[in-house]
Amino acid sequence: MLLLFLAPQTGHAPPQERPRLNDLFRQAEQDMSTDRAQFVHSLQRLHTDEQQMTPAQRQRLLLLDAIQYDQAGQSEQATRMYKSILARPLDPLNNVRARAALITLDMRDRKYLEAYSMTNTLIEELPNIKDQRVKSMIIIVIIRVLLNKKQYDAALEYIDQLSRTATSSRTHCVADVFRGQTLIYRGGTLASVRKDYQKAIETCRQADIPGFANGLRLEWAGLINSEGHPDRAIAFLRSIRAEIFRTDYQPHIAGYYDALTSAYLQQGKYELARKSAQAVLAANDPKSFNWTLQAAYKALHEINEHDGNTAAALAMYKKYMEQYKASVTDAKAQALAYQIIRQDVLTKKMKLDELNKQNNILQLQQALDRKSVETNRLYALMLLLVLVVIALWAYRTKHLQMQFRRLAHYDGLTGIFNRQHFLDQANRVLRRLQRTRHPACLLILDMDHFKRINDHYGHISGDVVLEYVARVCRDELRPLDVFGRLGGEEFGILMPGCDQAKGIEVGNRIRRALAYAAVELHEGENITVTASVGLTTTEMSGYVLRDLMVDADTVLYEAKRNGRNQLVAFTLEPEATAAPA
């Protein structure tokens, strides 16, 4: 909520009270971004002078109270206060700050339709805003929403506009922090981002609000670690620890421990990584869903798996999958909200166009007496134009519906079924097979050492590998086979009408095809990848998909433990059947 701290306002108290009140307000607005305990104390001092305040100053104090409740996690109380300000705004700055806060709360509570709708209203109002402070705040809101939607190029355009029009050191600080974060999100490297990072840190230091840059500092630590320098990342994190904890902002504290966990894992220091991951959990609400919790559970799964604690590893994996599913659902909700708002904008534009066309028709009708023949031609042309517009609108609407349906059913990277659609299709096929008592075979394929590929070659190269794996699998499968990405580097295959022998044959063909061919990552740079496969059949596990997946997952872990790059088939005997590497 950086923009809430940007523009200290001036009230209209009596001359003898005005300097003192203004000083108290400025101090409180500075404390909110640097020292939460001091911020609460500053608010208490302001409340002692509330009787001497003007209505505008009381509303300014109400805004600060709402921010304090927001920081304390009491979002319902904060929301009521923000809406109270919007119901009777006494200052345009208060109005924008309250709307910005509500957008942030809606984004945090996953109310994307409300957040995007309010942001769209701000975008429409922006060209008509004359007050530069208000304009800067609106631009900051737009930037934050664009970053959340991963529209980095559009965000950079608004960041450039914010930098050009900034009238205070605080606004320059926020603009530079946004620029550094956006460049990192776009895949920047230490070398390419270093200059912008250092500029942002120095700008915020000169503005006397170094705490604003904490988010960028954590992104910088992650970038150091991702480029293979865990020692440097840990040293850097230790150097900024005091600044991170001084603001008592829990998302930054969780991000701090997440960065430590990643660095310790890269060093192979599993016990230190465990402590850091547990600290991430402690900094979060256990009932919430966010990327730090997802990363922490995944790390704890890897740590327990490394220690041989299978039960704990499985428990952490389940929690990780819960977080992963929530993130997928959240992404779908964002996409749906974006499409709804976009469609609403298009509809409004079409209504405006339609009104303009109707106005033209009325003007043409007034000229009927003078040029009846010409008017008839124009009317026919206008009618045809309306029909074309309606047809185009219907086509575009249908196209958007089909596009969204594809987003809901297919994995955006590989083009195969996503997890939910795979589960739906597999359940449907199994129910049909159960009625006819025909067999089926389920394979779960998991890439070996995929994390090393991401860590060594980068996530873009990891995406290339996943696309390659999907192509290889499709080449070996039939059109009637159900094939989908279960998450991360894990794929699921359901083959109707196949017994165990046929499933082993197909699974080994896929495994060998991966192992014997190199993947081209960059020009002149190739790597070889392998995969482990767990297999079961309806004869062994029945026709319930959950049972099939549990049994296939069990033997998949056995394949991993036995050395990877092999297929293990589930059997009711004491030991599973392993296909040779």
C-alpha positions, -999 to +999 in steps of 0.1 A: +000+000+000+028+024-009+006+050-024-012+056+008+020+071+022+029+095-006+011+128-001+009+144+033-020+169+032-025+203+048-056+209+070-074+241+079-069+243+116-066+277+134-032+293+129-019+285+164-029+248+160-021+242+123+017+238+125+016+213+153-012+192+137+005+192+104+037+180+120+018+152+138+001+141+105+034+141+087+051+121+114+023+095+114+024+092+076+061+086+078+059+061+107+033+039+089+059+028+064+089+025+087+078+016+123+044+001+130+046+005+168+056+042+164+027+046+139+002+035+165+017+059+190+015+088+166-022+080+160-029+081+197-013+116+199-034+128+170-066+115+187-059+136+217-062+167+195-093+155+175-116+181+190-095+209+175-095+194+140-115+206+110-138+180+092-112+175+065-086+168+092-109+143+110-114+125+077-077+124+072-073+109+107-100+084+098-080+074+068-049+068+089-070+047+114-083+026+085-047+020+074-037+010+109-066-016+110-056-027+075-020-033+086-033-052+117-052-076+095-087-063+105-098-058+069-136-057+075-132-027+099-107-010+075-132-016+046-160+001+065-138+031+072-126+035+036-162+033+023-172+059+049-146+083+034-159+075-002-195+082+008-186+118+017-151+127+004-139+161+017-106+161-002-097+145-036-066+130-021-086+112+006-109+099-021-082+084-042-063+070-012-094+053+000-102+039-034-066+027-038-068+010-004-101-007-013-086-020-046-056-034-026-080-051-001-102-065-029-071-079-047-059-095-014-093-110-008-095-122-044-124-100-053-109-093-087-141-082-104-146-053-079-109-044-080-106-044-118-139-025-121-127+002-098-093+004-115-110+007-149-130+037-135-098+053-124-082+048-158-112+065-174-109+094-149-071+098-153-071+122-184-094+146-167-074+149-134-056+182-130-041+178-095-007+161-100-007+144-066-040+128-073-029+118-108+003+102-094-018+081-069-041+069-096-012+059-118+003+039-089-030+020-085-030+012-122+006+000-121+000-023-091-030-039-109-011-043-141+018-060-123-007-084-106-020-093-141+016-097-153+011-070-180+047-058-176+050-037-208+019-018-200+031-013-164+064+001-176+046+027-197+027+040-166+060+038-146+076+061-171+047+085-169+049+084-131+086+092-132+082+121-157+054+138-136+067+130-101+068+161-079+082+146-047+111+124-037+086+098-023+069+094-057+103+091-074+111+063-048+079+044-056+084+047-094+120+035-092+110+005-069+082-004-094+107-002-123+132-025-106+106-051-096+091-050-131+124-056-148+131-085-125+096-100-132+103-097-169+133-120-166+161-095-159+195-106-147+218-092-120+238-074-146+209-059-165+189-048-134+217-037-111+218+000-122+180+003-117+181-015-084+208+007-070+190+038-082+158+028-064+176+020-032+194+054-032+162+073-042+143+058-013+172+065+011+172+101+001+134+103+005+139+089+041+116+060+034+140+030+029+113+006+040+095+012+007+123-007-011+121-039+010+100-057-016+126-049-042+154-060-019+137-094-015+133-097-053+170-089-057+180-116-032+159-141-051+176-130-083+211-135-067+201-170-057+185-179-090+218-171-108+236-197-086+250-175-058+233-188-026+262-177-004+259-141-017+221-143-014+223-154+023+249-127+031+227-100+014+196-112+033+213-110+066+224-074+058+188-063+052+172-083+081+169-054+105+152-032+078+127-060+069+117-067+105+115-030+115+084-024+094+067-056+109+051-062+075+043-100+075+043-106+037+079-092+036+089-113+066+075-144+049+093-134+017+125-130+036+124-165+051+113-179+017+144-165+001+166-180+028+149-214+024+157-213-014+193-204-008+199-230+019+183-257-003+207-248-031+236-251-006+223-285+005+219-272+041+186-290+047+182-284+084+187-246+080+163-247+051+137-265+072+139-238+099+135-211+074+105-228+057+089-232+091+094-195+097+075-188+065+046-208+078+047-189+111+046-156+093+014-166+075-022-173+084-023-211+081-057-209+064-045-185+037-032-192+002-002-174-012+030-181-030+052-181+001+032-208+017+032-228-016+070-225-018+075-234+019+054-266+017+072-276-015+106-270+002+095-290+033+084-318+010+118-319-007+136-318+027+116-346+042+120-366+011+157-361+013+157-372+049+137-403+041+107-393+061+081-405+036+050-398+057+061-362+064+071-357+028+037-369+016+019-346+042+038-316+030+032-325-006-005-326+000-004-291+016+017-280-014-009-293-038-037-275-019-017-242-023-011-250-059-047-257-066-057-225-049-032-206-070-046-221-102-082-213-091-070-177-082-055-173-117-087-185-133-107-160-112-084-132-123-087-142-159-125-144-157-127-110-139-104-095-166-125-108-194-158-096-178-144-061-173-130-061-208-163-073-222-181-046-202-159-019-217-165-033-252-203-034-245-203+002-232-183+013-263-207-005-286-237+011-268-221+045-273-215+037-310-251+025-313-264+058-298-242+077-322-256+057-351-292+063-339-284+100-338-272+098-374-304+080-384-325+108-368-305+134-387-310+115-419-348+113-413-350+151-410-336+153-445-362+129-460-383+157-475-354+172-494-336+141-507-358+110-502-339+088-526-305+097-511-319+093-476-332+058-484-298+048-496-281+061-465-307+045-442-301+011-459-264+016-455-267+024-418-290-006-412-264-028-429-237-013-408-257-020-376-262-056-387-225-059-394-216-045-360-240-068-343-226-098-362-191-088-353-201-083-317-217-118-317-186-133-333-163-116-309-184-127-279-184-163-291-147-161-297-140-148-262-162-176-247-143-202-267-110-187-256-119-187-220-132-223-222-098-232-236-081-214-207-102-234-183-095-268-199-059-266-212-025-260-198-012-227-211+024-239-215+021-274-230-013-272-247-025-304-231-053-309-205-047-291-172-051-310-140-088-304-134-098-312-170-077-343-169-094-355-138-128-347-152-121-366-185-104-395-168-134-399-144-158-399-173-138-425-192-134-447-162-172-447-155-178-458-191-152-486-189-166-498-155-200-504-171-184-525-199-157-540-176-130-531-201-095-525-187-076-493-185-040-483-175-029-451-156+006-438-158+020-409-138+053-395-153+076-372-133+107-356-147+139-365-129+160-337-114+138-310-130+146-285-103+183-287-114+173-277-149+154-247-136+182-237-112+210-242-138+194-232-170+166-210-158+128-213-158+125-205-195+146-235-203+125-255-179+094-245-199+111-256-231+118-291-215+081-294-204+069-285-239+093-311-253+081-338-229+045-331-238+053-335-275+072-368-270+043-382-250+017-371-276+037-389-303+035-422-284-002-419-274-034-427-292-061-400-299-084-417-274-059-416-245-064-390-219-032-369-214-027-340-190-003-320-169-010-327-132+013-299-120+049-288-122+069-315-140+043-343-134+021-357-162-009-381-162-019-406-189-050-428-189-051-454-216-085-470-221-085-507-232-049-513-222-037-540-198-005-538-177+017-553-204+006-528-230+009-499-205+045-510-196+053-511-233+040-476-240+055-461-208+089-475-216+087-462-252+081-427-238+108-430-212+134-442-237+123-415-262+131-389-236+164-405-224+178-411-259+172-377-275+186-344-265+165-313-259+178-281-276+176-253-251+195-226-269+215-225-301+243-251-297+232-260-261+215-294-257+206-315-226+193-350-220+163-355-197+149-386-180+117-394-163+104-419-138+070-436-144+045-451-120+019-474-135-012-492-124-043-508-140-080-511-132-074-548-126-050-539-097-066-506-084-102-506-095-121-480-115-119-452-089-096-425-102-083-415-068-073-451-060-056-454-093-036-422-088-026-431-052-013-465-064+005-450-094+020-423-072+032-449-047+051-468-073+063-436-089+081-428-056+095-463-056+109-456-091+125-424-078+140-443-048+154-470-070+175-446-090+151-428-114+148-433-152+126-464-148+091-476-148+075-494-118+042-511-121+018-515-092+010-550-081-008-567-053+023-587-046+048-575-019+070-559-045+061-539-076+073-548-111+101-525-122+110-521-158+148-519-164+163-486-172 
